[in-house]
Amino acid sequence: MPTQADESTRIRTQIRVYLLVEDLQRQFAAYLGTPTRARGYPPYEGEHALIVEVSPALAIERVIDLALREVPGIQPGILYVERQFGVLEIHSANLEDVQRAGKAILAGTGNSASDQLRPRVLYHDIIEDITDQHAVILNRNRQASMILPGQSLLVYEMTPALFAAVAANEAERAAPGLTVVDVQMIGAAGRLYIGGSVADVTAARDRITTVLAGIEGQDH
C-alpha cells in the first residue's frame, strides 16, 4: 500500500533521462571511476550502467532508495544533486539486475522510460591537426586522457547533458583507437572532447549522431 510520501513522490518526480548503457567500454568505464565522477563504487569495463536524471533535484534520493531496495547488491557510482536536477548512476555485471532496478525506479516514480526527454544535438565539429598550444590548454581542463598535438579533435554538444554518457560509450565502441579526453555529463548541456585520427573521430561523430537520433522521448 503506497504511503502518503510515496504518492507525493509519484506526482512530483519527472524523469528527464533514463539511460541504459550496456557493456561499458574501457576508457569510459575508467572515466566513470575517477574521483571527479565516482563518489561511490567505480564501475569496470564490461559492466552495465543505468544513468537517471530527475527533477526536482532532491527526488534523486527517493530514486536511489527505490533501486537499492529492489536490488540491494547493485552498486551506485554517482549520486549528485545539482542546482536543478538530480543524477544517479548505478551499475552491475548482471544486466538483469540493472534492468530490475530501473523498473523499480520507474514504477516508484510513476514514469515510463519513454517519458524522458529526447536528446537534442546543439553542435558538433571536427578540428583537424590541432596545434600544440591548443593541446596544452585542452589538457589543463580535461578530466580523462590527454590529447596530443597533430591529432584531430571531435567536439560534440547535446542536451540533456547525461546523453553525453551514452555518446562517449558508443563513440569508443565505434572506434576503439580514439582517445576520450573529456566527458561533461552534468549540467545544462553535455559535451564531449574526443581525440584521434580523422577516421576515428569521424566514425565516432557518425555513431553518436545515429545513436542520439534513435533514442525515444518527449520533445523539449
Secondary structure, DSSP 8 states (H G I E B T S, - for coil): ---HHHHHHHHH-EEEEEEEE-S--HHHHHHHTSTTT-SS----TT-EEEEEEEESGGGHHHHHHHHHHH-TT-EEEEEEE-SS-EEEEEEES-HHHHHHHHHHHHHHHT--GGGSB--EEEEEEEE-S--HHHHHHHHHH-SS----TTSEEEEEEEESTTHHHHHHHHHHHH-TTSEEEEEE-SSSSEEEEEEE-HHHHHHHHHHHHHHHHT---B--
